[in-house]
Amino acid sequence: MTDAVNYLSAHKDDVKILSGGQSLLPLMKMRLSKPGFVVDIGRIPGLDDITQEGDHIIIGAMATYAQIEYSDFLKQNCPLLPQTATTIADVQVRNRGTIGGSIAHADPAGDMPAAILALDAEIKVAGPNGERWIKCQDFFLGLLMSVLEPDEIVTAIKVPVTGNDKTAYLKAAPRSSGFAVVGVAARMAVDGTGNCNRAAIGITGVTDKAYRAERVEQMLTGKKLDAQLIEAAAAEATRNIDVIEDINGSSEYRKHLTEVYVARAIEVALRS
Ligand SMILES: Cc1cc2nc3c(=O)[nH]c(=O)nc-3n(C[C@H](O)[C@H](O)[C@H](O)COP(=O)(O)OP(=O)(O)OC[C@H]3O[C@@H](n4cnc5c(N)ncnc54)[C@H](O)[C@@H]3O)c2cc1C
């Protein structure tokens, strides 16, 4: 790890980290990225481990989507991540693409950023000044931009054991790419009386970065949930959000789709 960080620091302006290569290589092939040096972190030992630390789980940055999708441990202890991984692209991409690469890349339509936001995850980073943890709410800045410095490596993601919480990840995506036009991660906790103790909703594909739908969460938390309340709350999913427009749909269409998918994701989570 130290060698990798030193190399990155020495070539900071002209270097890229290679993880699964599922975003970097297409960009290099199209000459949209032309790094003079590439640092392959794939053989740094232990970077793909998935381990439990008390009531948290540490997922190594090099853990692939496939590893996450098929992990019985994650299915039992943090099912939102396998639920999300299984929706990403195709088998080939899932066999190579990594959770660390997805987060570092900060694609505004990436699925993992929405899931880790709903989990209040923390991101561990190694750099020339040692290691630091970054709250995922503070990590994403905008289109392919994060607080990561060019000589910092994402090494792990810390997520909670979600216990009895109910989770779901749903997305609307064109079959050709699999990228989310809208992706919604929902983490819900409801007590024995039907009261909602926790609503955490992460959304991707809608604006220049994944975000938490705080207004939706506020409207649900502390209330008894029914279809009418869920629909009313979901209608707030894009409040204060600059909804994008692209070849997949107008901003009006995306806004509507987001409301529909937020309500559906909450309902699917509650039934899980
Ligand atoms: C056909 C296709 C379909 C896809 N569909 C989807 C989809 O449906 N949903 C989705 O979310 N994604 C999708 N992707 C993107 C895929 O998820 C990528 O794997 C992911 O975005 C990047 O992960 P990676 O490990 O491949 O990273 P790489 O491509 O190796 O790297 C991506 C970027 O992150 C940097 N980086 C990588 N790892 C680290 C690290 N540990 N620390 C710091 N910087 C790092 C690299 O320098 C590079 O700039 C698709 C990709 C393809 C090719």
The ligand as a Tripos MOL2 file, in Angstrom:
@<TRIPOS>MOLECULE
LIG
   53    58     1     0     0
SMALL
NO_CHARGES

@<TRIPOS>ATOM
      1 C1        -21.0030   -2.1970  -19.9620 C.3       1 LIG1
      2 C2        -20.9510   -1.5500  -18.5900 C.ar      1 LIG1
      3 C3        -22.1050   -1.4070  -17.8700 C.ar      1 LIG1
      4 C4        -22.0790   -0.8240  -16.6080 C.ar      1 LIG1
      5 N1        -23.2460   -0.7260  -15.9010 N.ar      1 LIG1
      6 C5        -23.2090   -0.2370  -14.6570 C.ar      1 LIG1
      7 C6        -24.3940   -0.2150  -13.8600 C.ar      1 LIG1
      8 O1        -25.4700   -0.6730  -14.2340 O.2       1 LIG1
      9 N2        -24.2950    0.3220  -12.6200 N.ar      1 LIG1
     10 C7        -23.1110    0.8090  -12.1100 C.ar      1 LIG1
     11 O2        -23.0900    1.2850  -10.9760 O.2       1 LIG1
     12 N3        -21.9860    0.7760  -12.8400 N.ar      1 LIG1
     13 C8        -21.9910    0.2530  -14.0840 C.ar      1 LIG1
     14 N4        -20.8310    0.2120  -14.8000 N.ar      1 LIG1
     15 C9        -19.5800    0.7760  -14.2350 C.3       1 LIG1
     16 C10       -18.9480   -0.2630  -13.3160 C.3       1 LIG1
     17 O3        -19.7250   -0.3570  -12.1710 O.3       1 LIG1
     18 C11       -17.4980    0.0600  -12.9040 C.3       1 LIG1
     19 O4        -16.9680   -1.1350  -12.4910 O.3       1 LIG1
     20 C12       -17.2970    1.0080  -11.7550 C.3       1 LIG1
     21 O5        -17.8730    2.2290  -12.0740 O.3       1 LIG1
     22 C13       -15.8200    1.2370  -11.4890 C.3       1 LIG1
     23 O6        -15.2820    0.1870  -10.7550 O.3       1 LIG1
     24 P1        -13.9280   -0.4900  -11.2280 P.3       1 LIG1
     25 O7        -13.4700   -1.3500  -10.1000 O.co2     1 LIG1
     26 O8        -14.1010   -1.1500  -12.5280 O.co2     1 LIG1
     27 O9        -12.9630    0.7800  -11.3110 O.3       1 LIG1
     28 P2        -11.9250    1.2420  -12.4430 P.3       1 LIG1
     29 O10       -12.5710    1.2810  -13.7670 O.co2     1 LIG1
     30 O11       -10.6690    0.4520  -12.3120 O.co2     1 LIG1
     31 O12       -11.6490    2.7290  -11.9360 O.3       1 LIG1
     32 C14       -12.6220    3.7360  -12.0630 C.3       1 LIG1
     33 C15       -12.0650    5.0750  -11.5660 C.3       1 LIG1
     34 O13       -11.9070    5.0600  -10.1550 O.3       1 LIG1
     35 C16       -10.5200    5.1720   -9.7920 C.3       1 LIG1
     36 N5        -10.3070    4.1550   -8.7450 N.ar      1 LIG1
     37 C17       -10.5960    2.8280   -8.8690 C.ar      1 LIG1
     38 N6        -10.3930    2.2080   -7.7180 N.ar      1 LIG1
     39 C18        -9.9750    3.1360   -6.8390 C.ar      1 LIG1
     40 C19        -9.6110    3.0970   -5.4640 C.ar      1 LIG1
     41 N7         -9.6700    1.9680   -4.7500 N.pl3     1 LIG1
     42 N8         -9.2350    4.2570   -4.8810 N.ar      1 LIG1
     43 C20        -9.1960    5.4200   -5.5810 C.ar      1 LIG1
     44 N9         -9.5240    5.5200   -6.8780 N.ar      1 LIG1
     45 C21        -9.9080    4.3830   -7.5050 C.ar      1 LIG1
     46 C22        -9.7240    4.8810  -11.0540 C.3       1 LIG1
     47 O14        -8.4870    5.5360  -11.0660 O.3       1 LIG1
     48 C23       -10.6700    5.4000  -12.1240 C.3       1 LIG1
     49 O15       -10.5560    6.8030  -12.2270 O.3       1 LIG1
     50 C24       -20.8400   -0.3730  -16.0670 C.ar      1 LIG1
     51 C25       -19.6590   -0.5240  -16.7930 C.ar      1 LIG1
     52 C26       -19.7020   -1.1150  -18.0370 C.ar      1 LIG1
     53 C27       -18.4070   -1.2970  -18.7960 C.3       1 LIG1
@<TRIPOS>BOND
     1     1     2 1
     2     2     3 ar
     3     2    52 ar
     4     3     4 ar
     5     4     5 ar
     6     4    50 ar
     7     5     6 ar
     8     6     7 ar
     9     6    13 1
    10     7     8 2
    11     7     9 ar
    12     9    10 ar
    13    10    11 2
    14    10    12 ar
    15    12    13 ar
    16    13    14 ar
    17    14    15 1
    18    14    50 ar
    19    15    16 1
    20    16    17 1
    21    16    18 1
    22    18    19 1
    23    18    20 1
    24    20    21 1
    25    20    22 1
    26    22    23 1
    27    23    24 1
    28    24    25 2
    29    24    26 1
    30    24    27 1
    31    27    28 1
    32    28    29 2
    33    28    30 1
    34    28    31 1
    35    31    32 1
    36    32    33 1
    37    33    34 1
    38    33    48 1
    39    34    35 1
    40    35    36 1
    41    35    46 1
    42    36    37 ar
    43    36    45 ar
    44    37    38 ar
    45    38    39 ar
    46    39    40 ar
    47    39    45 ar
    48    40    41 1
    49    40    42 ar
    50    42    43 ar
    51    43    44 ar
    52    44    45 ar
    53    46    47 1
    54    46    48 1
    55    48    49 1
    56    50    51 ar
    57    51    52 ar
    58    52    53 1
@<TRIPOS>SUBSTRUCTURE
     1 LIG1         1 GROUP 0 **** ****
